[in-house]
Amino acid sequence: MNWTTLFILLTVTFGAALFFLWRRLMAQPTSLPVTATWIEELSPERYRPMFHLLDTEDLESFAAQPGFTPGAARRLRAQRCKLFCGYLRCLRADFARVVAAMKLILLCSAQERPELSSALLEQQVKFALTLAKVYVSLFLFRWDLCRVDVVPLVRIFDSMRLQLQSLVPANAELVA
């Protein structure tokens, strides 16, 4: 197999994975009412543990302990990856709820808001691409080949949350 074939195969695989990730992101159920209180509860602080869960310095300190085996290191990495995936699922669901709320606002708006529509689509694409990058990094992290940086993903979520917060009056309630 030559390099061109390998590159095409990897590109097609990555494109298919991105497509399925995009479809899952768009198909998230939205069952929470959209209120100012609900938006406040969507604080990015709930995802702060993700920043340190896969910290390599933390794992290296465990590796320095007497009796810590390579097998224990693999199990620890696998457990932390599983926890991290749980946080990613929650973040993805919260992002999908924010997107659904913004779409609802667009539908209920008395005036056309093409700038909001295009910004919403742009943020969805950025979130999907960044999420795909995080998943690839997480896959490589399991074998100690890469670090995982989730900060850009949380920033995208937080910017969308803030934009939604600016669109929903303090006493408003929409049902998504």
N, C-alpha and C positions, 0 to 999 in steps of 0.2 A: 504494500500500500504506500503510495507516494504522499508527499506533504499536501498537495492540492486536494486529493481525495479526503485525507484526514481533516483538513480545514473545512471542506464542504460538509462532511459528516457532522463535525462538531457544531457548525453554524446551524444546520438543519435541526439538530437535537436541541440546541439552545433555543432556537426559534419556537419549536414545538413546546418546550417546557414553559417558555414565556407566554405562549398562547394559552395553555391550560391554566397557568397561574393567573392570567388576566381574567379568564372565564370564572375561576373560583372566586376571585376578588369581587367580580361584578355580581355573583350569585349569592353573596352573603345575605342571610335573612336580616330584616330590619324590623324589630318588634318594639323598640323603645320609643316612648313619646319624646318629641323634641321640645324641650323647655330650656330656659336659661339655666335652671338648676342641673338638669341632665348634662348640659354642655360643660358646666363647671366641674362636674364629677369626672369628666373625661380628661383629667389632668395627665400630662405626660410624666408626672412624678411616679405614677404607678408602674412605669416601665424602667425606672432608674436601676433596679436590680439587674437588668439585662446588661448594663454597662460593665458590671464587674463579674458577672456569672462565668464568663469565659476568659477571665483575666489570666494570662500566662504566668505572671509573677506568683499568683496564688497557687497555681498548679505546680510551679517549680518549688515553692516552699513545702508543699506536701511531698514532692519527690525527694527532698533533702532529709526527710524523716527516716529514722532507722526502720527497716522492715518494709518499706514502701516498694512494691515490686512493679515491674512494667505492666503486669496484668491488672494490678490495682489502678495504675495510671489510666489504662484503657477503659476500665469500668467507670472511673471517675469522669473521664472525658465524655463517655457515652451518657452517663446520668445527667451531666450538666447540659449536654446538647439536647437531651429530651426536655429538660426544664426550659431551656431557651426556646425550643419549638413551641412550648405551651404559651410562653409570652408572645411569640410571633403570631400565633393563632388569635390571641386576644387583641393584639395591636391591629391585625388585619381586619378583624370583626369591627373594632371601634372605628377604623378608617372607613369601612364600608357603610357604617351607620351615619357617619358624618357626610359622606358622599350622598347617601340617600336623602338625608335631611336637606342638603343643599339643592338637590334635584327637585325636591318637593317645594322648596322656596321658589325655585325658578318657575315651576309649573303654576304656582299660586300667585306669582307676581303679576301686577297689572300692566307692567311695562316690559318690553323686551330687554334682556340683559345679555347681549352677545359676549361682552368682555368677561362676564362671570362664567358663562358656559365654556368659553375657550380656556379660561384659567382652571376651571374644574377638570376639564379633559387633560390639560397639561399636567396638573398635579397627580391625576390618576396614572398617567403614563410614567411619570417620575417615580411614583410610589411602587408601581409594578416592577420597573427596571431595578430600582434600589433593593426591593424585596428579593428579586431573583439573584442579585449580586450577594446579598446576605446569605441566601440558601446555598449558593455555590461555596462561599467562604466557610460556612458552617460544615459543609461536606468535607472540605479540605482540613478544617480545624480538627476533625475527629482523628486524623492521622498526623496531627502536629505539623501540618504543612502551611498553615495560613492563620492569620488573626481575623477576628470577626469584628467589624465596626458597624454597630447598629445606630450610632448617633445620627447619621443623615436620614435614616428612615423615621426616627422619632421626630426629627425636626420637620419633616414633610407633614407628618400627622399633626404636629402642634400648629403649624402654619394654617392648615385646613381648619383645625378646631377654632383657632382665633378668628379666621375669616367667617366661619359659621356664627361664632359668638357675636361678631359685629353686625350680622344680618338679622339676628333674632332679638327682638326687644325683650326687656327683662320680664315682662308679664305675659309674653306670648306663649302659646302652646299649639304645636302642630302634631298630628299623629302620623307617624311614618309606618 
